[in-house]
Amino acid sequence: MPISDTLISNEQIVVQTKKHWIAPLRDSVWAIILIVVGLFLGVISPNGDGIVGSIGDLLDLARIVLVIVGVVWIAYNIVIWRTAEFAITNLRVMRDEGLLSKRQSATLLTGITDVNSDVGFLGRSLGYGDLKILTQSGESGADVFNTILDPIGFRNIIMERKLAAMSGHATAPPIAAPPAVVEPAPAAQTPAVTPPASPPGPTSAESADALARLADLHDRGAITDAEFETKKAEILARM
């Protein structure tokens, strides 16, 4: 099953790669040795009758078996090379390889502690290498990607996506600014009502003149004694 069919909700593939073309050759060293040994047995196999002939027949049988096993082994490695997939998503690092023995893995980006690369001289020249993805489980839980294309670039993207995933989890929502405090407008002040000024009182000269005329009226008998005293008191109160 391709990796694209195993994605979970909201998961997207960021980058995808495969094994280098040298992978089947690298994985088929023992298969090639079996074929070479089988061919060598065919060369040294004796011909004849009796025991020598029987030995020759056994060597011929062994030769056939070794060659067939070697060829099938190489063909299997070629299929593995063609079908292997490695991917980095926004959530995980995933791989899917194997035919008879499927090797599938998925490691959360946030759970990765380190990514080790192993790129030899030939790997630097041809652009392949191995990656070992480590988690908190250490070596026991390591996930190894063998003979993949551009291992350094793949490793760098893993670490970049890991940092992005971690910063996405750690980023807190922005704090809303406190609402602006609106000061109430000052209440309109009612202007103080100034009581009307009292009319200025009579001057001393006017009061004296009024008393003199009042006394003249009293002397001529125009007003009574009580009226004289009342008016006199009023004039003196205004002074």
Wavefront OBJ file of the C-alpha trace (Angstrom):
o trace
v 0.000 0.000 0.000
v 1.539 3.346 -0.995
v 2.215 5.912 1.715
v -0.342 8.295 0.222
v -3.071 5.770 1.108
v -2.055 5.586 4.787
v -2.253 9.271 5.685
v -4.398 10.306 8.614
v -6.772 13.256 8.833
v -5.183 16.657 8.075
v -1.882 14.995 7.087
v -0.108 15.990 3.891
v 3.106 14.781 2.247
v 5.802 17.458 2.269
v 8.537 15.555 0.426
v 8.878 11.989 -0.852
v 11.914 10.016 -1.998
v 13.024 6.513 -2.965
v 16.042 4.239 -2.811
v 19.074 4.978 -4.975
v 19.630 2.809 -8.041
v 22.654 1.259 -6.389
v 20.424 -0.218 -3.638
v 19.706 -3.565 -5.390
v 23.399 -3.970 -6.192
v 24.380 -3.159 -2.610
v 21.759 -5.530 -1.198
v 22.657 -8.326 -3.610
v 26.283 -8.885 -2.630
v 25.553 -12.324 -1.153
v 23.294 -13.197 -4.063
v 26.136 -12.413 -6.467
v 28.492 -14.524 -4.356
v 26.047 -17.463 -4.600
v 25.931 -17.142 -8.381
v 29.729 -16.961 -8.622
v 30.102 -20.037 -6.385
v 27.520 -21.903 -8.479
v 29.362 -21.096 -11.688
v 32.621 -22.155 -10.089
v 31.074 -25.513 -9.106
v 30.034 -25.973 -12.720
v 33.628 -25.452 -13.777
v 35.103 -27.930 -11.295
v 32.314 -30.513 -11.583
v 33.914 -33.815 -12.735
v 32.552 -36.005 -15.476
v 32.607 -39.765 -15.418
v 31.018 -42.878 -14.049
v 30.718 -44.249 -10.573
v 31.544 -42.141 -7.546
v 33.170 -39.417 -9.626
v 30.048 -39.152 -11.730
v 27.865 -38.993 -8.615
v 30.017 -36.199 -7.189
v 29.710 -34.372 -10.483
v 25.927 -34.728 -10.430
v 25.759 -33.350 -6.874
v 27.933 -30.395 -7.812
v 25.797 -29.742 -10.869
v 22.667 -29.798 -8.694
v 24.281 -27.451 -6.200
v 25.315 -25.169 -9.051
v 21.772 -24.970 -10.352
v 20.326 -24.301 -6.911
v 22.887 -21.600 -6.103
v 22.388 -19.812 -9.407
v 18.588 -19.910 -9.133
v 18.633 -18.663 -5.542
v 21.065 -15.880 -6.483
v 18.984 -14.761 -9.464
v 15.720 -14.805 -7.481
v 17.386 -12.899 -4.663
v 18.592 -10.193 -7.060
v 15.147 -9.971 -8.679
v 13.589 -9.565 -5.236
v 16.002 -6.759 -4.364
v 15.133 -5.006 -7.608
v 11.436 -5.154 -6.731
v 12.219 -3.776 -3.271
v 14.192 -0.947 -4.856
v 11.365 -0.062 -7.230
v 8.583 -0.139 -4.630
v 10.265 1.367 -1.534
v 8.922 4.771 -0.458
v 10.118 7.273 2.137
v 8.136 10.388 2.984
v 8.025 13.370 5.313
v 4.583 14.721 6.102
v 3.529 17.665 8.210
v 3.149 15.215 11.137
v 5.352 12.135 10.622
v 8.348 10.527 8.918
v 7.187 7.384 7.120
v 8.600 4.488 5.148
v 7.159 1.521 3.276
v 9.436 -1.129 1.825
v 9.609 -4.857 1.431
v 7.562 -7.443 -0.408
v 7.379 -10.741 1.440
v 8.457 -9.071 4.675
v 6.924 -5.628 4.765
v 8.832 -3.005 6.717
v 6.611 -0.069 7.508
v 7.191 2.658 10.079
v 5.841 6.068 11.040
v 7.589 8.351 13.536
v 6.036 11.538 14.863
v 8.123 14.599 14.061
v 7.729 15.879 17.619
v 9.083 12.580 18.992
v 12.328 12.632 16.988
v 15.410 13.418 19.075
v 18.097 13.151 16.377
v 18.764 12.056 12.808
v 22.164 10.477 12.041
v 23.458 10.184 8.493
v 26.004 7.719 7.124
v 27.329 8.772 3.736
v 30.534 7.193 2.488
v 32.893 8.376 -0.222
v 31.000 6.565 -2.965
v 27.711 7.784 -1.498
v 28.877 11.397 -1.669
v 29.870 10.878 -5.278
v 26.634 9.166 -6.344
v 24.187 10.902 -3.970
v 23.024 8.159 -1.623
v 23.414 7.167 2.021
v 21.752 5.810 5.151
v 19.731 7.642 7.801
v 19.061 6.570 11.368
v 16.101 8.286 13.016
v 16.316 8.300 16.802
v 13.561 8.882 19.328
v 13.430 8.875 23.112
v 13.650 5.072 22.950
v 17.281 5.401 21.821
v 18.988 2.803 19.639
v 16.349 0.197 20.447
v 13.701 2.262 18.708
v 15.878 3.570 15.870
v 14.419 3.557 12.372
v 17.011 3.046 9.613
v 16.491 4.175 6.020
v 19.072 2.420 3.855
v 20.473 3.670 0.537
v 18.064 6.565 0.030
v 18.491 9.408 -2.425
v 19.999 12.662 -1.089
v 20.118 11.626 2.580
v 21.506 14.977 3.774
v 18.698 16.938 2.140
v 16.125 14.491 3.491
v 17.603 14.814 6.998
v 17.557 18.621 6.834
v 13.890 18.649 5.857
v 13.082 16.300 8.755
v 14.705 18.688 11.226
v 13.065 21.735 9.639
v 9.635 20.119 9.825
v 10.310 18.978 13.392
v 11.096 22.561 14.442
v 8.016 23.802 12.597
v 5.820 21.212 14.328
v 7.267 22.038 17.745
v 6.901 25.791 17.276
v 3.327 25.250 16.106
v 2.512 23.412 19.359
v 4.378 25.871 21.548
v 3.001 29.053 20.056
v 0.427 30.534 22.363
v -2.525 32.498 20.977
v -1.906 36.222 20.936
v -3.030 38.047 24.037
v -5.807 40.485 23.296
v -5.021 44.066 24.135
v -6.979 45.382 27.081
v -9.933 47.536 26.098
v -9.223 51.192 26.055
v -10.486 53.004 29.097
v -12.804 55.775 28.046
v -12.902 58.512 30.587
v -16.347 60.000 31.054
v -16.776 63.461 29.699
v -16.789 66.070 32.429
v -20.298 66.974 33.429
v -21.450 70.319 32.203
v -21.143 72.738 35.002
v -24.127 74.881 35.668
v -22.953 78.424 35.875
v -23.458 79.847 39.276
v -26.408 82.164 39.448
v -25.348 85.429 40.870
v -28.156 87.006 42.717
v -28.971 90.410 41.432
v -27.094 93.066 43.208
v -29.080 94.994 45.735
v -29.752 98.501 44.671
v -27.301 100.758 46.335
v -28.594 102.278 49.506
v -29.212 106.016 49.824
v -26.293 108.209 50.608
v -26.015 110.028 53.923
v -26.997 113.315 52.335
v -30.119 111.799 50.833
v -31.066 110.191 54.131
v -30.568 113.474 55.985
v -32.701 115.305 53.430
v -35.435 112.667 53.777
v -35.400 113.029 57.572
v -35.575 116.792 57.256
v -38.658 116.671 54.992
v -40.215 114.022 57.268
v -39.691 116.314 60.278
v -41.225 119.237 58.346
v -44.326 117.201 57.579
v -44.615 116.185 61.233
v -44.230 119.803 62.405
v -46.982 121.009 60.058
v -49.215 118.230 61.380
v -49.393 116.411 58.010
v -48.481 113.094 59.640
v -49.093 111.671 63.078
v -46.459 110.869 65.636
v -46.723 107.137 64.911
v -46.314 107.640 61.148
v -43.361 109.950 61.809
v -41.616 107.343 63.953
v -42.255 104.519 61.460
v -40.906 106.442 58.482
v -37.984 107.674 60.511
v -37.054 104.087 61.454
v -37.217 103.004 57.793
v -34.937 105.823 56.681
v -32.407 105.050 59.379
v -32.458 101.285 58.521
v -31.477 102.024 54.907
v -28.529 104.140 55.921
l 1 2 3 4 5 6 7 8 9 10 11 12 13 14 15 16 17 18 19 20 21 22 23 24 25 26 27 28 29 30 31 32 33 34 35 36 37 38 39 40 41 42 43 44 45 46 47 48 49 50 51 52 53 54 55 56 57 58 59 60 61 62 63 64 65 66 67 68 69 70 71 72 73 74 75 76 77 78 79 80 81 82 83 84 85 86 87 88 89 90 91 92 93 94 95 96 97 98 99 100 101 102 103 104 105 106 107 108 109 110 111 112 113 114 115 116 117 118 119 120 121 122 123 124 125 126 127 128 129 130 131 132 133 134 135 136 137 138 139 140 141 142 143 144 145 146 147 148 149 150 151 152 153 154 155 156 157 158 159 160 161 162 163 164 165 166 167 168 169 170 171 172 173 174 175 176 177 178 179 180 181 182 183 184 185 186 187 188 189 190 191 192 193 194 195 196 197 198 199 200 201 202 203 204 205 206 207 208 209 210 211 212 213 214 215 216 217 218 219 220 221 222 223 224 225 226 227 228 229 230 231 232 233 234 235 236 237 238 239
